[in-house]
Amino acid sequence: MSVANPTPSWCDQDQHHFFDHYADFNTWLEESENAQVLRANLGLDNLSQPAKALFAGDKAQYDQAFEQYKTSRRQEVLSRDYLQPLTGDEHWFERNVEHFEQLLLQMAKGEVVPFVGAGLSVGGRFPTWQDHLRQQGKTANIASEHIEAMLAAGNFETIIADIEAKRGRNTFIAGIRDVFDKNGTVPDAVWRLTELFGDTVLTTNYDRLLEQAFGAGREQTLQIINALLRIEQPDPKCVTVIKLHGDITQPGKCILSKNQYDDAYGADDVDLSRPIPRLLSHYYQATSLLFMGCSLNNDRTVQVFRAVRQHAGDTGFPQHFSFEPASDDPEAMAQRNAMLESLEITAIWFEKDRFDLIERLLELAIDELSHRRSLEPDLRGVKSVEEPEPENRQLDVFLRDFVQLMPLLFWLHQTVPQSETSRYLSAMQRVFNANSIFTEDTDPSLVSGLDLILRALSNNPYFDGYAHGKLAGAFHSFQRYLANLGEENYASEKYDWDNREMLVIPAGQFESLLSSQTPLPKPDYHAIRLILALLRYGQRQLQSPQQFCELPPTVNIELGDYLALALSNKLNLATPDRLDDILTGDINGLCQNAWDDFEKPMETGLLDKIKQLLLRGFVRQGPLTTTHYRKPAS
């Protein structure tokens, strides 16, 4: 007796599990007054579940409405109207969009660790640290003019020292205890943290808002580490809140006075061997930090990061992020942006004094990560309800990396105009700065060196201090690579090489390496040929500081060969020597658009469009190879 196949459910036919990934849009469409006109125009007013009806009945219209909603919501949350007057155009808003995309990518990879400052506790009825010091100054009867001058200069520790000198340490501790030793109202932004992060949270706060939120109903899976004691290691089975300056329940184990700050961090200069600087150094070098409610002025945290960068040379660091209150002064905004960038911290700006927007930014991140899970496997290891086929899974991982290549692919067999040299080098640098499927088989020292030398060459036609630092980092990366091969190298030399030496010496070393017939992995071989082409270009540029030189054809050719090999290894292309077979028709047009829009935010829906075009192209080429599939980082 045969059994009939069950009738496919609505969920199976219309992918209802994908519908649930758009819960924020569905709620807006069904309940918001702002969607009333749209519901009427689409004839949805009299339906009990208008969003589901539209999803099942007219998916194209649903997608169009969603894209409009997404654009409008981004403009609101990323402070478009507030930022526009600063420059009279979309400059800072477009930077916000691009930086938010970069943050989402790191979040999807599970590489972001939140760093929470006092600004996030404002919604919990706690003061900012600056406001608390103002109140402490009143208690100690110190002139408000003096307090304000110290605050403006970022000299918070001086205020503490003045209070202790005039009224005693116990007075200051009592003020801390009165304000922070109580349960507050957990603000929405902190609840959002519990939805986004389930591993480690760093904080300099004394209050217990994070413990209240992360411990709600799951105290057994919450671990609190007082960094001053540091007698236990983070438990991988728990959410670990690391309180860098101690826990207010133990005032004697908190960093409160200037002397205690000196003991913890070092008196005159930061001592990276001490427990707290060592802890900060680890997270600064190993993760992407997301700062929220942090002043990030000349405080001890910033001093640690500067010391780490100076100690480590100019090797690559992860990209960090900060939700930053914008200034209404364009010059102050530019200065703040430059200061953060000097620490590899990327600002995402929100309207001044609107700390409630931090919660909106986190909520937007939660929703947009959910949207992406309907299009690709969750890079944090949470698989979609419907597991993709292996070929599609590999293609999904590949897609985002391919987008970074598209501006470069437009110039594959063309001469790059001299006027576009800097932009082309910047586009190339993005490929080698990321954890990309196209670079993962290349030795990390070569990838790091390529990233750094491209930063140096694309920055200015003349070699300033920034370029010198990046060249130094690239030089040391190349020397480490040669040392690992047992080749002659300068890895242990502490000599201060000049720009010419850092371009000429590795060029000679790599030329000798290639001519020696030393067996090299193919990705390393092609990476070295590309490095040689860039070093030779750099030598020419060094002689012409007035303007960027035209790129020699060898740079384009070597890059094309390097990428062709990666595509061949990863996707089993039928013509591995060149990329021509996929760069036809619509894909080539998209590559041109990618170049034209290089500095602009990614076009909404672009990934899905590329996916469909590439799938058609790869079907003609044959099946994808899954042997080299890279499991996303968890």
C-alpha positions as CSV (number, residue, x, y, z in Angstrom):
1,M,0.0,0.0,0.0
2,S,1.5,3.3,-1.0
3,V,1.3,6.4,1.2
4,A,0.5,9.7,-0.6
5,N,3.0,12.5,-0.1
6,P,1.7,15.0,2.4
7,T,0.4,18.3,0.8
8,P,3.0,21.0,1.2
9,S,2.0,23.5,3.9
10,W,1.8,27.2,3.5
11,C,5.1,27.4,5.4
12,D,6.8,25.1,2.9
13,Q,5.4,26.7,-0.2
14,D,5.9,30.3,0.8
15,Q,8.9,30.0,3.2
16,H,7.0,31.2,6.2
17,H,10.2,30.9,8.3
18,F,11.7,33.6,6.1
19,F,8.6,35.7,6.8
20,D,9.3,35.6,10.5
21,H,12.8,37.1,9.9
22,Y,11.0,40.4,9.0
23,A,9.0,40.7,12.2
24,D,9.9,44.4,12.7
25,F,8.6,45.3,9.2
26,N,5.5,43.1,9.6
27,T,4.6,44.8,12.8
28,W,5.1,48.2,11.3
29,L,3.0,47.3,8.2
30,E,0.1,46.0,10.3
31,E,0.1,48.4,13.3
32,S,1.9,51.7,12.5
33,E,-0.1,54.8,11.6
34,N,2.7,55.7,9.2
35,A,1.8,52.6,7.2
36,Q,-1.8,53.4,6.9
37,V,-1.6,55.0,3.4
38,L,0.5,52.0,2.2
39,R,-2.1,49.5,3.6
40,A,-4.9,51.4,1.9
41,N,-3.0,51.6,-1.5
42,L,-2.3,47.8,-1.4
43,G,-5.9,46.9,-0.4
44,L,-4.8,45.4,2.9
45,D,-7.0,47.4,5.3
46,N,-9.7,44.8,5.8
47,L,-7.4,41.8,6.2
48,S,-6.7,40.2,9.6
49,Q,-3.0,39.6,8.7
50,P,-2.1,42.0,6.0
51,A,1.7,41.5,6.1
52,K,1.4,37.7,5.8
53,A,-1.2,38.1,3.0
54,L,1.1,40.4,1.1
55,F,4.1,38.1,1.6
56,A,2.2,35.1,0.3
57,G,0.2,36.9,-2.4
58,D,2.6,39.4,-3.9
59,K,6.2,38.8,-2.8
60,A,7.6,41.4,-5.2
61,Q,5.4,44.1,-3.7
62,Y,6.2,43.0,-0.2
63,D,10.0,43.3,-1.0
64,Q,9.5,46.7,-2.5
65,A,7.6,48.0,0.6
66,F,10.2,46.4,2.8
67,E,13.1,48.2,1.0
68,Q,11.3,51.6,1.4
69,Y,10.7,50.9,5.1
70,K,14.4,49.8,5.6
71,T,15.7,53.0,3.9
72,S,13.4,55.3,5.9
73,R,14.3,53.6,9.2
74,R,18.0,53.8,8.5
75,Q,17.7,57.5,7.7
76,E,15.9,58.1,11.0
77,V,18.1,55.9,13.3
78,L,21.4,56.9,11.7
79,S,20.5,60.6,12.2
80,R,20.4,61.7,8.6
81,D,18.4,64.9,9.3
82,Y,20.7,65.9,12.1
83,L,24.0,65.2,10.3
84,Q,23.1,66.9,6.9
85,P,23.5,70.5,8.1
86,L,27.1,69.8,9.2
87,T,28.4,69.7,5.6
88,G,25.3,70.6,3.7
89,D,25.2,67.2,2.0
90,E,25.0,63.5,2.8
91,H,28.7,63.1,3.8
92,W,28.4,62.1,7.5
93,F,25.2,60.1,7.0
94,E,26.8,58.1,4.2
95,R,29.7,57.4,6.5
96,N,27.3,56.3,9.1
97,V,25.6,53.9,6.7
98,E,28.9,52.4,5.6
99,H,30.2,52.1,9.1
100,F,27.0,50.5,10.3
101,E,27.3,47.9,7.6
102,Q,30.9,47.2,8.7
103,L,29.7,46.7,12.3
104,L,26.9,44.3,11.2
105,L,29.4,42.2,9.3
106,Q,31.6,41.9,12.4
107,M,28.5,41.1,14.6
108,A,27.5,38.4,12.2
109,K,30.9,36.8,12.6
110,G,30.5,36.9,16.4
111,E,33.7,39.0,16.7
112,V,32.2,42.0,18.6
113,V,32.6,42.6,22.3
114,P,30.6,45.4,23.9
115,F,32.4,47.9,26.0
116,V,29.9,49.8,28.2
117,G,30.5,53.2,29.8
118,A,28.5,55.4,32.1
119,G,26.6,57.0,29.3
120,L,24.6,53.8,28.8
121,S,23.4,54.0,32.5
122,V,21.7,57.3,32.1
123,G,18.5,55.6,31.1
124,G,18.7,53.6,34.3
125,R,18.5,56.8,36.4
126,F,22.2,56.9,37.0
127,P,24.3,60.0,36.2
128,T,27.0,60.2,33.6
129,W,30.5,60.1,35.1
130,Q,30.9,63.8,34.3
131,D,27.6,64.7,36.1
132,H,28.5,62.5,39.1
133,L,31.8,64.4,39.4
134,R,29.9,67.7,39.3
135,Q,27.8,66.5,42.3
136,Q,30.9,65.3,44.1
137,G,32.4,68.7,43.6
138,K,29.3,70.4,45.2
139,T,29.5,68.0,48.2
140,A,33.2,68.9,48.6
141,N,32.4,72.7,48.0
142,I,34.9,73.0,45.2
143,A,34.3,75.9,42.8
144,S,32.1,74.8,39.8
145,E,34.4,76.8,37.5
146,H,37.3,74.6,38.5
147,I,35.3,71.4,38.0
148,E,34.1,72.5,34.6
149,A,37.6,73.4,33.5
150,M,38.9,70.0,34.5
151,L,36.0,68.2,32.8
152,A,36.5,70.1,29.6
153,A,40.2,69.0,29.6
154,G,39.3,65.4,30.4
155,N,41.1,65.5,33.7
156,F,38.6,63.4,35.6
157,E,41.3,62.0,37.9
158,T,42.5,65.4,38.9
159,I,38.9,66.2,40.2
160,I,39.0,63.0,42.3
161,A,42.4,63.9,43.7
162,D,41.2,67.5,44.6
163,I,38.1,66.1,46.4
164,E,40.2,63.6,48.3
165,A,42.8,66.2,49.2
166,K,40.2,68.6,50.5
167,R,37.6,66.3,52.1
168,G,39.2,62.9,52.4
169,R,38.9,59.6,50.5
170,N,35.9,58.4,52.6
171,T,33.8,61.4,51.4
172,F,34.4,60.5,47.8
173,I,33.7,56.8,48.4
174,A,30.5,57.6,50.3
175,G,29.3,59.7,47.3
176,I,30.0,56.8,45.0
177,R,28.2,54.3,47.2
178,D,25.1,56.6,47.6
179,V,24.7,56.9,43.9
180,F,25.7,53.6,42.4
181,D,25.1,51.0,45.2
182,K,21.5,50.3,44.3
183,N,19.4,48.6,41.7
184,G,18.4,50.9,38.9
185,T,15.8,50.6,36.1
186,V,17.4,48.6,33.4
187,P,17.3,50.8,30.3
188,D,16.1,49.5,26.9
189,A,19.6,49.8,25.5
190,V,21.0,47.3,28.1
191,W,18.2,44.9,27.4
192,R,19.1,45.0,23.7
193,L,22.7,44.0,24.7
194,T,21.3,40.8,26.1
195,E,19.7,40.0,22.7
196,L,22.9,40.7,20.7
197,F,25.7,39.4,22.9
198,G,26.0,36.2,24.8
199,D,29.7,35.9,25.6
200,T,31.7,38.8,27.2
201,V,30.9,42.3,28.2
202,L,33.5,44.8,29.4
203,T,32.5,47.8,31.5
204,T,34.1,50.5,33.6
205,N,30.8,51.2,35.4
206,Y,30.2,50.6,39.1
207,D,26.5,50.1,38.9
208,R,24.8,46.7,38.5
209,L,22.6,47.3,35.5
210,L,24.4,44.7,33.4
211,E,24.1,42.1,36.1
212,Q,20.4,42.9,36.5
213,A,19.8,42.4,32.7
214,F,22.0,39.5,31.9
215,G,21.2,37.7,35.1
216,A,17.4,38.1,34.8
217,G,16.0,34.5,35.1
218,R,19.4,33.0,34.4
219,E,21.7,33.8,37.3
220,Q,23.4,30.5,37.1
221,T,24.8,31.4,33.6
222,L,26.1,34.8,34.6
223,Q,29.7,35.3,35.7
224,I,31.0,38.6,37.2
225,I,34.8,39.1,37.2
226,N,36.3,42.0,39.1
227,A,39.3,42.8,37.0
228,L,41.2,44.1,40.1
229,L,41.0,40.6,41.6
230,R,41.1,38.5,38.4
231,I,41.3,35.3,40.3
232,E,39.1,33.4,37.8
233,Q,39.1,32.9,34.1
234,P,36.0,33.5,31.9
235,D,33.6,30.6,31.9
236,P,32.7,29.7,28.3
237,K,29.3,28.4,29.5
238,C,28.4,31.8,31.0
239,V,27.9,35.4,30.0
240,T,30.9,37.1,31.6
241,V,30.7,40.7,32.7
242,I,34.2,42.0,33.4
243,K,34.1,45.0,35.7
244,L,37.4,46.7,34.9
245,H,37.3,49.2,37.8
246,G,35.7,46.9,40.3
247,D,32.3,46.2,41.8
248,I,30.6,48.8,44.0
249,T,29.4,46.0,46.4
250,Q,33.1,45.9,47.4
251,P,34.2,49.6,47.6
252,G,37.6,48.6,48.9
253,K,38.1,46.7,45.7
254,C,37.2,49.5,43.3
255,I,39.4,51.9,41.5
256,L,38.2,55.2,42.8
257,S,41.2,57.5,43.5
258,K,44.1,58.7,41.4
259,N,46.5,56.7,43.4
260,Q,44.4,53.6,42.7
261,Y,44.4,54.4,39.0
262,D,48.2,54.7,39.1
263,D,48.5,51.4,40.9
264,A,46.2,49.7,38.3
265,Y,47.6,51.3,35.2
266,G,51.0,52.7,36.0
267,A,51.9,56.1,37.5
268,D,53.7,58.0,34.7
269,D,53.3,55.7,31.7
270,V,50.9,52.9,31.1
271,D,52.4,49.6,32.3
272,L,51.1,46.9,29.9
273,S,52.3,44.1,32.2
274,R,49.8,45.0,34.9
275,P,46.5,43.0,34.9
276,I,44.0,45.6,33.7
277,P,46.2,47.0,30.9
278,R,47.1,43.4,29.9
279,L,43.4,42.5,29.8
280,L,42.5,45.6,27.7
281,S,45.4,44.9,25.4
282,H,44.1,41.4,24.8
283,Y,40.6,42.5,23.8
284,Y,41.9,45.4,21.8
285,Q,44.1,43.1,19.7
286,A,41.9,40.1,19.5
287,T,38.3,41.3,19.1
288,S,36.2,44.2,17.6
289,L,35.2,46.3,20.5
290,L,31.9,48.3,20.4
291,F,32.1,51.3,22.7
292,M,28.8,52.6,24.1
293,G,28.4,55.5,26.5
294,C,32.2,55.9,26.8
295,S,33.9,59.3,26.7
296,L,37.1,58.0,25.1
297,N,39.0,61.1,25.8
298,N,42.5,61.0,27.3
299,D,41.4,58.5,29.9
300,R,43.3,55.4,31.0
301,T,41.5,53.2,28.5
302,V,42.6,55.4,25.6
303,Q,46.2,55.6,27.1
304,V,46.3,51.8,27.1
305,F,45.2,51.5,23.5
306,R,47.9,54.1,22.4
307,A,50.5,52.2,24.3
308,V,49.5,48.9,22.7
309,R,49.8,50.5,19.2
310,Q,53.2,52.0,20.0
311,H,54.4,48.7,21.5
312,A,53.2,46.5,18.7
313,G,54.4,48.7,15.9
314,D,52.0,49.3,12.9
315,T,50.8,45.7,12.5
316,G,47.2,45.3,11.7
317,F,44.5,45.7,14.5
318,P,40.9,44.7,14.4
319,Q,38.4,47.4,13.5
320,H,36.6,48.8,16.6
321,F,33.4,50.9,16.7
322,S,31.9,53.5,18.9
323,F,28.4,55.0,19.1
324,E,29.4,58.6,19.3
325,P,27.3,61.8,20.0
326,A,27.8,64.1,17.1
327,S,29.0,67.7,17.5
328,D,27.2,70.6,15.9
329,D,30.6,72.1,15.1
330,P,32.1,70.6,11.9
331,E,35.6,71.2,13.0
332,A,35.1,69.5,16.4
333,M,33.4,66.7,14.5
334,A,36.4,66.2,12.2
335,Q,38.9,66.4,15.1
336,R,36.9,63.8,17.1
337,N,36.7,61.5,14.0
338,A,40.4,61.8,13.4
339,M,41.3,61.0,17.0
340,L,39.1,57.9,17.0
341,E,40.5,56.7,13.7
342,S,44.0,57.1,15.1
343,L,43.0,54.3,17.5
344,E,41.3,52.2,14.8
345,I,37.9,53.1,16.2
346,T,35.2,53.8,13.7
347,A,32.5,56.2,14.8
348,I,28.8,55.7,14.2
349,W,27.3,59.1,15.0
350,F,24.0,59.9,16.7
351,E,22.3,63.1,17.6
352,K,23.9,65.1,20.4
353,D,22.4,64.4,23.8
354,R,20.1,61.7,22.4
355,F,21.5,58.7,24.3
356,D,18.1,57.0,23.7
357,L,19.3,56.5,20.1
358,I,21.9,53.9,21.3
359,E,19.0,51.6,22.0
360,R,17.6,52.4,18.5
361,L,20.9,51.6,16.9
362,L,21.1,48.2,18.8
363,E,17.5,47.4,17.9
364,L,18.3,48.2,14.2
365,A,21.3,45.9,14.4
366,I,19.1,43.1,15.8
367,D,16.5,43.5,13.1
368,E,18.9,43.8,10.2
369,L,20.9,40.7,11.3
370,S,17.6,38.9,11.3
371,H,16.8,40.1,7.8
372,R,20.1,38.8,6.5
373,R,19.4,35.3,7.9
374,S,16.7,34.9,5.4
375,L,19.2,35.4,2.6
376,E,22.3,33.6,3.9
377,P,23.4,31.2,6.6
378,D,23.8,32.9,10.0
379,L,27.6,33.6,10.3
380,R,27.3,33.2,14.1
381,G,26.4,29.5,13.6
382,V,22.6,29.7,14.0
383,K,21.4,28.0,10.9
384,S,18.3,29.0,9.0
385,V,15.3,26.8,9.4
386,E,15.8,25.5,5.9
387,E,19.4,24.3,5.5
388,P,20.8,25.5,2.1
389,E,22.4,23.0,-0.3
390,P,26.2,22.9,0.1
391,E,26.7,24.9,-3.2
392,N,24.4,27.6,-2.0
393,R,25.9,27.7,1.4
394,Q,29.4,28.3,-0.1
395,L,28.0,30.9,-2.4
396,D,26.4,32.8,0.5
397,V,29.7,33.0,2.3
398,F,31.4,34.0,-0.9
399,L,28.9,36.7,-1.8
400,R,29.9,39.4,0.6
401,D,33.6,39.0,-0.2
402,F,32.8,39.1,-3.9
403,V,31.1,42.5,-3.5
404,Q,34.5,43.9,-2.2
405,L,36.1,42.7,-5.5
406,M,33.6,44.2,-7.8
407,P,35.1,47.8,-8.1
408,L,38.4,46.2,-9.0
409,L,37.0,43.7,-11.5
410,F,35.6,46.6,-13.5
411,W,39.2,47.5,-14.4
412,L,40.4,43.9,-14.9
413,H,41.6,44.4,-18.5
414,Q,41.7,48.1,-18.7
415,T,44.3,50.7,-17.8
416,V,43.5,52.5,-14.6
417,P,43.5,56.2,-15.2
418,Q,46.0,58.2,-13.2
419,S,43.2,60.2,-11.7
420,E,41.8,57.0,-10.2
421,T,45.0,55.6,-8.8
422,S,44.3,56.4,-5.1
423,R,40.7,55.1,-5.3
424,Y,41.8,51.8,-7.0
425,L,44.5,51.2,-4.4
426,S,41.9,51.9,-1.6
427,A,39.5,49.4,-3.2
428,M,42.3,46.8,-3.3
429,Q,43.2,47.5,0.4
430,R,39.6,46.6,1.4
431,V,40.1,43.2,0.0
432,F,43.2,42.5,2.0
433,N,41.9,44.2,5.2
434,A,39.0,41.7,5.5
435,N,38.8,38.1,6.5
436,S,38.0,37.1,2.9
437,I,37.6,33.9,1.2
438,F,40.0,35.2,-1.5
439,T,42.8,35.7,1.0
440,E,42.4,32.9,3.5
441,D,44.8,30.5,1.8
442,T,47.6,33.1,1.6
443,D,50.1,33.4,4.5
444,P,48.7,35.9,7.1
445,S,52.0,37.8,7.1
446,L,51.7,38.5,3.3
447,V,48.0,39.5,3.7
448,S,48.8,41.8,6.5
449,G,51.7,43.3,4.6
450,L,49.5,43.9,1.5
451,D,46.9,45.6,3.7
452,L,49.5,47.9,5.2
453,I,51.4,48.8,2.0
454,L,48.1,49.6,0.2
455,R,47.2,51.9,3.1
456,A,50.5,53.7,2.7
457,L,50.3,54.0,-1.1
458,S,46.6,55.1,-1.3
459,N,46.8,57.7,1.5
460,N,48.8,60.5,-0.1
461,P,51.1,60.9,-3.1
462,Y,53.8,62.0,-0.7
463,F,55.0,59.7,2.1
464,D,54.0,61.4,5.4
465,G,54.2,60.0,8.9
466,Y,51.1,57.9,8.4
467,A,52.5,56.3,5.3
468,H,55.9,55.7,7.0
469,G,54.2,53.9,9.9
470,K,52.2,51.7,7.5
471,L,55.3,50.9,5.4
472,A,57.1,50.0,8.6
473,G,54.3,47.6,9.5
474,A,54.4,46.0,6.0
475,F,58.2,45.7,6.1
476,H,58.1,43.8,9.4
477,S,55.3,41.6,8.1
478,F,57.4,40.7,5.1
479,Q,60.4,40.0,7.3
480,R,58.4,37.7,9.5
481,Y,57.3,35.8,6.4
482,L,60.9,35.4,5.1
483,A,62.1,34.4,8.6
484,N,59.5,31.6,8.7
485,L,60.8,30.3,5.4
486,G,64.4,30.3,6.7
487,E,65.4,33.1,4.2
488,E,67.7,36.0,5.0
489,N,65.6,38.6,6.8
490,Y,65.7,41.6,9.1
491,A,62.9,40.5,11.5
492,S,65.0,41.0,14.6
493,E,66.5,44.3,13.5
494,K,65.4,47.4,15.4
495,Y,66.8,49.8,12.9
496,D,64.6,52.8,11.9
497,W,64.4,52.1,8.1
498,D,63.6,55.0,5.8
499,N,60.8,54.9,3.2
500,R,63.1,54.0,0.3
501,E,64.7,51.2,2.2
502,M,61.3,49.7,3.2
503,L,60.4,49.7,-0.5
504,V,63.7,48.5,-2.0
505,I,64.8,45.9,0.5
506,P,61.8,43.6,0.4
507,A,61.6,44.0,-3.4
508,G,65.1,42.6,-3.6
509,Q,64.3,39.9,-1.1
510,F,61.2,38.7,-2.9
511,E,62.9,38.8,-6.3
512,S,65.6,36.5,-5.0
513,L,63.0,34.2,-3.4
514,L,61.2,33.8,-6.7
515,S,64.3,33.3,-8.7
516,S,65.6,30.7,-6.3
517,Q,62.8,28.3,-7.3
518,T,61.9,27.8,-3.6
519,P,58.6,25.8,-3.6
520,L,55.8,28.1,-2.5
521,P,52.1,27.6,-2.2
522,K,50.4,29.1,-5.3
523,P,48.5,31.7,-3.3
524,D,51.7,32.9,-1.7
525,Y,53.5,32.9,-5.1
526,H,50.9,35.2,-6.7
527,A,50.6,37.4,-3.6
528,I,54.4,37.9,-3.7
529,R,54.2,38.9,-7.4
530,L,51.5,41.4,-6.5
531,I,53.6,42.7,-3.6
532,L,56.6,43.2,-6.0
533,A,54.5,45.1,-8.4
534,L,53.3,47.4,-5.6
535,L,56.8,47.9,-4.2
536,R,58.1,48.9,-7.6
537,Y,55.2,51.3,-8.0
538,G,55.9,52.7,-4.5
539,Q,59.5,53.4,-5.5
540,R,58.3,55.4,-8.5
541,Q,55.8,57.3,-6.4
542,L,58.5,58.2,-3.9
543,Q,60.2,60.2,-6.6
544,S,56.9,62.1,-7.6
545,P,55.3,63.4,-4.4
546,Q,53.3,66.1,-6.2
547,Q,50.6,63.7,-7.5
548,F,49.8,60.0,-7.8
549,C,51.6,58.2,-10.5
550,E,49.8,56.1,-13.0
551,L,49.7,52.4,-12.0
552,P,51.8,50.1,-14.2
553,P,49.8,47.4,-15.9
554,T,51.6,44.8,-13.9
555,V,49.6,45.7,-10.8
556,N,46.3,45.0,-12.5
557,I,47.7,41.8,-14.1
558,E,49.1,40.4,-10.9
559,L,45.9,41.2,-9.0
560,G,43.9,39.5,-11.7
561,D,46.0,36.4,-11.5
562,Y,45.8,36.3,-7.7
563,L,42.0,36.6,-7.7
564,A,41.7,34.1,-10.6
565,L,43.5,31.5,-8.6
566,A,41.3,32.1,-5.6
567,L,38.1,31.8,-7.7
568,S,39.5,28.6,-9.3
569,N,40.3,27.1,-5.9
570,K,37.0,28.1,-4.2
571,L,34.5,27.8,-7.0
572,N,35.9,25.4,-9.5
573,L,35.7,27.8,-12.4
574,A,36.2,26.3,-15.8
575,T,38.7,28.9,-16.9
576,P,40.9,29.6,-13.9
577,D,43.5,31.7,-15.6
578,R,41.2,34.6,-16.2
579,L,37.9,35.9,-14.9
580,D,36.4,36.8,-18.2
581,D,33.8,34.1,-18.2
582,I,31.8,35.5,-15.3
583,L,32.4,39.2,-16.1
584,T,29.9,39.4,-18.9
585,G,26.6,41.2,-19.3
586,D,24.8,42.1,-16.1
587,I,27.7,41.2,-13.8
588,N,30.1,43.5,-15.7
589,G,27.5,46.3,-15.4
590,L,27.2,45.7,-11.7
591,C,31.0,45.9,-11.4
592,Q,30.9,49.3,-13.2
593,N,28.2,50.5,-10.8
594,A,30.3,49.2,-7.9
595,W,33.2,51.3,-9.1
596,D,31.1,54.4,-9.7
597,D,29.5,54.0,-6.2
598,F,32.7,52.9,-4.4
599,E,32.5,55.4,-1.6
600,K,28.7,55.1,-1.2
601,P,26.6,52.7,0.9
602,M,25.8,49.3,-0.6
603,E,22.7,49.4,-2.8
604,T,19.8,47.7,-1.0
605,G,19.1,44.3,-2.4
606,L,22.4,44.1,-4.2
607,L,23.5,40.8,-2.6
608,D,20.4,39.0,-3.7
609,K,20.7,40.4,-7.2
610,I,24.4,39.3,-7.5
611,K,23.5,35.9,-6.1
612,Q,20.9,35.2,-8.8
613,L,23.3,36.4,-11.6
614,L,26.2,34.3,-10.3
615,L,24.1,31.3,-9.8
616,R,23.1,31.4,-13.5
617,G,26.7,31.9,-14.4
618,F,28.0,29.0,-12.3
619,V,25.3,26.7,-13.6
620,R,26.9,27.1,-17.0
621,Q,30.3,26.5,-15.6
622,G,29.4,23.4,-13.7
623,P,28.9,22.6,-10.0
624,L,30.6,24.5,-7.3
625,T,33.4,22.8,-5.4
626,T,32.7,22.4,-1.7
627,T,36.1,20.9,-0.8
628,H,37.4,24.4,0.1
629,Y,34.3,25.6,1.9
630,R,35.2,27.9,4.8
631,K,33.0,27.4,7.8
632,P,32.0,30.9,9.1
633,A,33.7,31.9,12.3
634,S,31.5,31.3,15.3
